Amino acid sequence: MTCAICNSNEGEIIWTDNTLRVVLLDHPDYKGYCRVELINHQKEMTDLDESLQFNIMRCVFKVEEILRKIFNPDKINLASLGNKTPHIHWHIIPRFKEDPHFPNSHWGEKLREGLHQAISETEKNELIKLLNQSLN
């Protein structure tokens, strides 16, 4: 079986340990867009023991907290679907009223052109620093 998460080169790994990684996808319309990925291939959260479930959610919440601090978005979207990619991963997406889809899902109907703002090196370095302080 081919798995897009197991075989992915998408984005940049900005934090990892022996079970999880945080990938900066940083889509040009979604500055700071990250994904928390379980390294081992598992399909459902309930396939995991409770301590790993809590560890994943702790990581997701820390990423959300840090993105809010750095970018001050209007909203943060958290999503874990896995219909196309049945490998545990969580999307953490800073949302702004000016983004192409707001208030719709970023997978929904596009309502306007986005701002196309890439994350700055300063913002990226702050994100990495805060992840390391919070998760190590």
Legacy VTK file of the C-alpha trace (Angstrom):
# vtk DataFile Version 3.0
C-alpha trace
ASCII
DATASET POLYDATA
POINTS 136 float
0.000 0.000 0.000
1.229 3.494 -0.841
0.733 6.113 1.854
1.071 9.833 1.147
2.122 10.525 4.763
4.665 7.675 4.983
6.184 8.615 1.611
5.644 12.373 1.784
8.132 15.021 0.868
5.408 17.618 1.309
6.401 20.514 3.520
9.293 20.861 5.918
9.681 18.895 9.143
10.176 21.582 11.791
9.945 19.376 14.897
10.096 15.642 15.525
10.558 13.051 18.221
10.371 9.256 18.022
6.572 9.183 17.494
5.434 12.493 15.972
6.541 15.182 13.580
5.305 18.683 12.875
5.387 19.589 9.195
5.189 23.179 8.007
3.110 23.086 4.822
2.869 26.880 4.669
0.536 27.066 1.715
0.795 30.581 0.215
-2.860 31.271 1.078
-2.547 29.781 4.588
0.506 31.233 6.295
1.720 28.943 9.080
-0.332 25.905 7.970
1.080 22.911 9.865
0.321 19.229 10.106
1.026 16.956 13.086
1.766 13.471 11.793
2.105 10.184 13.631
5.300 8.619 12.284
4.045 5.026 12.480
1.309 4.115 10.051
-1.945 3.866 11.997
-5.403 4.589 10.662
-7.511 5.620 13.678
-6.863 7.428 16.966
-8.660 4.627 18.828
-6.098 2.133 17.476
-3.565 3.826 19.782
-3.036 3.441 23.493
-4.330 6.267 25.634
-0.929 7.800 26.369
-0.133 8.138 22.650
-3.596 9.597 21.994
-2.951 12.235 24.664
0.570 12.883 23.339
-0.773 13.547 19.836
-3.462 15.904 21.098
-0.973 17.696 23.369
1.187 18.306 20.298
-1.796 19.507 18.226
-2.835 21.913 20.987
0.724 23.235 21.439
1.023 23.889 17.697
-2.329 25.704 17.785
-1.245 27.778 20.786
2.045 28.763 19.130
0.425 29.628 15.790
-2.079 31.845 17.607
0.756 33.606 19.405
2.811 34.222 16.255
0.101 34.994 13.677
-2.921 36.164 15.707
-5.380 34.538 13.267
-9.119 35.153 13.289
-9.625 31.398 13.786
-7.650 28.154 13.895
-9.053 25.130 12.075
-8.189 21.658 13.346
-8.990 18.741 11.088
-8.293 15.028 11.053
-10.157 13.344 8.241
-8.009 10.593 6.744
-10.523 9.552 4.091
-7.996 9.913 1.268
-4.936 9.340 3.447
-5.748 6.785 6.172
-2.732 7.662 8.334
-3.205 9.647 11.547
-2.469 13.298 10.907
-3.957 16.567 12.112
-4.156 19.784 10.104
-3.640 22.993 12.092
-4.592 25.911 9.861
-4.463 29.582 10.857
-7.452 31.277 9.229
-7.934 34.927 8.402
-10.998 36.775 7.153
-8.969 37.717 4.061
-8.039 34.139 3.105
-9.530 32.718 -0.125
-12.141 30.504 1.528
-13.071 32.209 4.829
-15.523 31.496 6.425
-15.732 28.211 4.459
-13.390 25.297 4.986
-10.098 25.781 3.186
-11.155 22.755 1.117
-14.449 24.456 0.266
-15.553 26.956 -2.345
-13.055 29.746 -2.983
-14.644 33.150 -2.342
-11.779 35.560 -3.159
-8.126 35.739 -4.083
-5.803 35.197 -1.151
-3.043 37.444 0.121
-0.274 34.991 -0.887
1.916 35.814 2.104
4.715 33.363 2.805
5.934 32.828 6.330
8.976 34.998 7.059
12.264 33.526 8.266
11.732 35.339 11.577
8.260 33.809 12.012
9.515 30.359 11.021
12.448 30.561 13.441
10.095 31.661 16.237
7.754 28.772 15.441
10.609 26.257 15.592
12.007 27.778 18.796
8.619 27.698 20.555
7.903 24.124 19.378
11.214 22.980 20.804
10.608 24.792 24.099
7.073 23.431 24.421
7.470 19.869 23.183
10.997 18.787 24.165
LINES 1 137
136 0 1 2 3 4 5 6 7 8 9 10 11 12 13 14 15 16 17 18 19 20 21 22 23 24 25 26 27 28 29 30 31 32 33 34 35 36 37 38 39 40 41 42 43 44 45 46 47 48 49 50 51 52 53 54 55 56 57 58 59 60 61 62 63 64 65 66 67 68 69 70 71 72 73 74 75 76 77 78 79 80 81 82 83 84 85 86 87 88 89 90 91 92 93 94 95 96 97 98 99 100 101 102 103 104 105 106 107 108 109 110 111 112 113 114 115 116 117 118 119 120 121 122 123 124 125 126 127 128 129 130 131 132 133 134 135
